[in-house]
Structure formats: structure tokens, C-alpha cells
């Protein structure tokens, strides 16, 4: 079995991009939740 280093790098890059996209979506959701909590102003302090 022969390993093609060029193909290996491309496949690894695609996988990394998919993982990064998923992590970015999770981070965006968390940021939106934090912003939503901050929108209540003084009502949150009661």
C-alpha cells in the first residue's frame, strides 16, 4: 500500500475545516445565548 502525501494533506485539511466549522457554530450559539441573557437589563438583577 502506497501513501500519497498530497492526498493525505488534502483529506486532513477537509476534516479540520469541518471540525472548525462545527466548533464555530457552537461558539456562535453560546455567544447568542449570552447576548440574550444580557438583553433583559435591570430585570435580570431582580
Jmol script that loads the backbone (N, CA, C; Angstrom):
load data "model"
ATOM      1  N   UNK A   1       0.847  -1.182   0.000  1.00  0.00           N
ATOM      2  CA  UNK A   1       0.000   0.000   0.000  1.00  0.00           C
ATOM      3  C   UNK A   1       0.891   1.244   0.000  1.00  0.00           C
ATOM      4  N   UNK A   2       0.617   2.117  -0.916  1.00  0.00           N
ATOM      5  CA  UNK A   2       1.406   3.338  -1.032  1.00  0.00           C
ATOM      6  C   UNK A   2       0.595   4.526  -0.520  1.00  0.00           C
ATOM      7  N   UNK A   3       1.237   5.379   0.228  1.00  0.00           N
ATOM      8  CA  UNK A   3       0.564   6.559   0.778  1.00  0.00           C
ATOM      9  C   UNK A   3       0.893   7.761  -0.100  1.00  0.00           C
ATOM     10  N   UNK A   4      -0.132   8.462  -0.504  1.00  0.00           N
ATOM     11  CA  UNK A   4       0.034   9.676  -1.304  1.00  0.00           C
ATOM     12  C   UNK A   4      -0.009  10.868  -0.354  1.00  0.00           C
ATOM     13  N   UNK A   5       1.138  11.463  -0.039  1.00  0.00           N
ATOM     14  CA  UNK A   5       1.157  12.551   0.947  1.00  0.00           C
ATOM     15  C   UNK A   5       0.309  13.751   0.546  1.00  0.00           C
ATOM     16  N   UNK A   6       0.209  14.044  -0.748  1.00  0.00           N
ATOM     17  CA  UNK A   6      -0.613  15.175  -1.183  1.00  0.00           C
ATOM     18  C   UNK A   6      -2.078  14.936  -0.872  1.00  0.00           C
ATOM     19  N   UNK A   7      -2.558  13.741  -1.142  1.00  0.00           N
ATOM     20  CA  UNK A   7      -3.953  13.400  -0.870  1.00  0.00           C
ATOM     21  C   UNK A   7      -4.208  13.375   0.632  1.00  0.00           C
ATOM     22  N   UNK A   8      -3.255  12.893   1.384  1.00  0.00           N
ATOM     23  CA  UNK A   8      -3.394  12.819   2.839  1.00  0.00           C
ATOM     24  C   UNK A   8      -3.559  14.219   3.433  1.00  0.00           C
ATOM     25  N   UNK A   9      -2.775  15.158   2.970  1.00  0.00           N
ATOM     26  CA  UNK A   9      -2.855  16.529   3.475  1.00  0.00           C
ATOM     27  C   UNK A   9      -4.203  17.145   3.132  1.00  0.00           C
ATOM     28  N   UNK A  10      -4.663  16.940   1.917  1.00  0.00           N
ATOM     29  CA  UNK A  10      -5.951  17.499   1.500  1.00  0.00           C
ATOM     30  C   UNK A  10      -7.087  16.896   2.322  1.00  0.00           C
ATOM     31  N   UNK A  11      -7.070  15.580   2.519  1.00  0.00           N
ATOM     32  CA  UNK A  11      -8.117  14.925   3.301  1.00  0.00           C
ATOM     33  C   UNK A  11      -8.094  15.437   4.738  1.00  0.00           C
ATOM     34  N   UNK A  12      -6.920  15.593   5.301  1.00  0.00           N
ATOM     35  CA  UNK A  12      -6.803  16.099   6.666  1.00  0.00           C
ATOM     36  C   UNK A  12      -7.293  17.528   6.775  1.00  0.00           C
ATOM     37  N   UNK A  13      -7.034  18.319   5.758  1.00  0.00           N
ATOM     38  CA  UNK A  13      -7.474  19.709   5.761  1.00  0.00           C
ATOM     39  C   UNK A  13      -8.993  19.795   5.723  1.00  0.00           C
ATOM     40  N   UNK A  14      -9.612  18.973   4.899  1.00  0.00           N
ATOM     41  CA  UNK A  14     -11.078  18.980   4.812  1.00  0.00           C
ATOM     42  C   UNK A  14     -11.697  18.592   6.149  1.00  0.00           C
ATOM     43  N   UNK A  15     -11.128  17.578   6.799  1.00  0.00           N
ATOM     44  CA  UNK A  15     -11.644  17.155   8.104  1.00  0.00           C
ATOM     45  C   UNK A  15     -11.478  18.268   9.136  1.00  0.00           C
ATOM     46  N   UNK A  16     -10.345  18.932   9.108  1.00  0.00           N
ATOM     47  CA  UNK A  16     -10.101  20.024  10.055  1.00  0.00           C
ATOM     48  C   UNK A  16     -11.067  21.175   9.816  1.00  0.00           C
ATOM     49  N   UNK A  17     -11.335  21.486   8.556  1.00  0.00           N
ATOM     50  CA  UNK A  17     -12.273  22.565   8.245  1.00  0.00           C
ATOM     51  C   UNK A  17     -13.674  22.225   8.735  1.00  0.00           C
ATOM     52  N   UNK A  18     -14.076  20.956   8.602  1.00  0.00           N
ATOM     53  CA  UNK A  18     -15.398  20.537   9.089  1.00  0.00           C
ATOM     54  C   UNK A  18     -15.474  20.670  10.606  1.00  0.00           C
ATOM     55  N   UNK A  19     -14.427  20.231  11.303  1.00  0.00           N
ATOM     56  CA  UNK A  19     -14.420  20.336  12.771  1.00  0.00           C
ATOM     57  C   UNK A  19     -14.440  21.796  13.204  1.00  0.00           C
ATOM     58  N   UNK A  20     -13.668  22.623  12.535  1.00  0.00           N
ATOM     59  CA  UNK A  20     -13.639  24.043  12.888  1.00  0.00           C
ATOM     60  C   UNK A  20     -14.987  24.705  12.647  1.00  0.00           C
ATOM     61  N   UNK A  21     -15.664  24.333  11.564  1.00  0.00           N
ATOM     62  CA  UNK A  21     -16.980  24.901  11.277  1.00  0.00           C
ATOM     63  C   UNK A  21     -17.970  24.511  12.371  1.00  0.00           C
ATOM     64  N   UNK A  22     -17.913  23.256  12.811  1.00  0.00           N
ATOM     65  CA  UNK A  22     -18.811  22.803  13.871  1.00  0.00           C
ATOM     66  C   UNK A  22     -18.517  23.547  15.172  1.00  0.00           C
ATOM     67  N   UNK A  23     -17.248  23.717  15.488  1.00  0.00           N
ATOM     68  CA  UNK A  23     -16.876  24.444  16.708  1.00  0.00           C
ATOM     69  C   UNK A  23     -17.312  25.900  16.633  1.00  0.00           C
ATOM     70  N   UNK A  24     -17.193  26.496  15.451  1.00  0.00           N
ATOM     71  CA  UNK A  24     -17.598  27.892  15.280  1.00  0.00           C
ATOM     72  C   UNK A  24     -19.101  28.043  15.484  1.00  0.00           C
ATOM     73  N   UNK A  25     -19.877  27.079  14.976  1.00  0.00           N
ATOM     74  CA  UNK A  25     -21.330  27.127  15.161  1.00  0.00           C
ATOM     75  C   UNK A  25     -21.685  27.028  16.636  1.00  0.00           C
ATOM     76  N   UNK A  26     -21.004  26.139  17.362  1.00  0.00           N
ATOM     77  CA  UNK A  26     -21.259  26.001  18.795  1.00  0.00           C
ATOM     78  C   UNK A  26     -20.908  27.295  19.532  1.00  0.00           C
ATOM     79  N   UNK A  27     -19.792  27.894  19.169  1.00  0.00           N
ATOM     80  CA  UNK A  27     -19.378  29.143  19.810  1.00  0.00           C
ATOM     81  C   UNK A  27     -20.372  30.261  19.511  1.00  0.00           C
ATOM     82  N   UNK A  28     -20.873  30.305  18.282  1.00  0.00           N
ATOM     83  CA  UNK A  28     -21.862  31.323  17.923  1.00  0.00           C
ATOM     84  C   UNK A  28     -23.141  31.155  18.733  1.00  0.00           C
ATOM     85  N   UNK A  29     -23.575  29.905  18.916  1.00  0.00           N
ATOM     86  CA  UNK A  29     -24.788  29.651  19.701  1.00  0.00           C
ATOM     87  C   UNK A  29     -24.596  30.098  21.148  1.00  0.00           C
ATOM     88  N   UNK A  30     -23.416  29.809  21.712  1.00  0.00           N
ATOM     89  CA  UNK A  30     -23.140  30.219  23.089  1.00  0.00           C
ATOM     90  C   UNK A  30     -23.114  31.741  23.199  1.00  0.00           C
ATOM     91  N   UNK A  31     -22.514  32.391  22.217  1.00  0.00           N
ATOM     92  CA  UNK A  31     -22.450  33.856  22.234  1.00  0.00           C
ATOM     93  C   UNK A  31     -23.846  34.458  22.122  1.00  0.00           C
ATOM     94  N   UNK A  32     -24.687  33.870  21.291  1.00  0.00           N
ATOM     95  CA  UNK A  32     -26.060  34.363  21.152  1.00  0.00           C
ATOM     96  C   UNK A  32     -26.829  34.187  22.458  1.00  0.00           C
ATOM     97  N   UNK A  33     -26.605  33.079  23.146  1.00  0.00           N
ATOM     98  CA  UNK A  33     -27.283  32.842  24.419  1.00  0.00           C
ATOM     99  C   UNK A  33     -26.832  33.859  25.460  1.00  0.00           C
ATOM    100  N   UNK A  34     -25.558  34.175  25.469  1.00  0.00           N
ATOM    101  CA  UNK A  34     -25.042  35.169  26.417  1.00  0.00           C
ATOM    102  C   UNK A  34     -25.636  36.538  26.110  1.00  0.00           C
ATOM    103  N   UNK A  35     -25.699  36.895  24.835  1.00  0.00           N
ATOM    104  CA  UNK A  35     -26.290  38.181  24.447  1.00  0.00           C
ATOM    105  C   UNK A  35     -27.762  38.238  24.838  1.00  0.00           C
ATOM    106  N   UNK A  36     -28.475  37.137  24.670  1.00  0.00           N
ATOM    107  CA  UNK A  36     -29.892  37.101  25.020  1.00  0.00           C
ATOM    108  C   UNK A  36     -30.067  37.334  26.521  1.00  0.00           C
ATOM    109  N   UNK A  37     -29.173  36.782  27.326  1.00  0.00           N
ATOM    110  CA  UNK A  37     -29.239  36.984  28.772  1.00  0.00           C
ATOM    111  C   UNK A  37     -28.952  38.431  29.145  1.00  0.00           C
ATOM    112  N   UNK A  38     -28.111  39.096  28.396  1.00  0.00           N
ATOM    113  CA  UNK A  38     -27.756  40.485  28.688  1.00  0.00           C
ATOM    114  C   UNK A  38     -28.841  41.463  28.252  1.00  0.00           C
ATOM    115  N   UNK A  39     -29.740  41.053  27.387  1.00  0.00           N
ATOM    116  CA  UNK A  39     -30.762  41.947  26.852  1.00  0.00           C
ATOM    117  C   UNK A  39     -31.840  42.314  27.870  1.00  0.00           C
ATOM    118  N   UNK A  40     -31.933  41.601  28.974  1.00  0.00           N
ATOM    119  CA  UNK A  40     -33.015  41.865  29.915  1.00  0.00           C
ATOM    120  C   UNK A  40     -32.710  43.043  30.842  1.00  0.00           C
ATOM    121  N   UNK A  41     -31.484  43.562  30.798  1.00  0.00           N
ATOM    122  CA  UNK A  41     -31.137  44.760  31.565  1.00  0.00           C
ATOM    123  C   UNK A  41     -31.341  44.601  33.057  1.00  0.00           C
ATOM    124  N   UNK A  42     -31.986  45.592  33.693  1.00  0.00           N
ATOM    125  CA  UNK A  42     -32.182  45.581  35.141  1.00  0.00           C
ATOM    126  C   UNK A  42     -33.147  44.491  35.592  1.00  0.00           C
ATOM    127  N   UNK A  43     -34.001  44.020  34.706  1.00  0.00           N
ATOM    128  CA  UNK A  43     -34.945  42.967  35.082  1.00  0.00           C
ATOM    129  C   UNK A  43     -34.208  41.696  35.497  1.00  0.00           C
ATOM    130  N   UNK A  44     -33.020  41.461  34.954  1.00  0.00           N
ATOM    131  CA  UNK A  44     -32.242  40.275  35.308  1.00  0.00           C
ATOM    132  C   UNK A  44     -31.704  40.355  36.732  1.00  0.00           C
ATOM    133  N   UNK A  45     -31.570  41.551  37.259  1.00  0.00           N
ATOM    134  CA  UNK A  45     -30.965  41.734  38.575  1.00  0.00           C
ATOM    135  C   UNK A  45     -31.967  41.554  39.702  1.00  0.00           C
ATOM    136  N   UNK A  46     -33.229  41.451  39.385  1.00  0.00           N
ATOM    137  CA  UNK A  46     -34.264  41.338  40.415  1.00  0.00           C
ATOM    138  C   UNK A  46     -34.279  39.940  40.973  1.00  0.00           C
TER     139      UNK A  46
END
end "model"
wireframe off; spacefill off
backbone 0.3
color backbone group
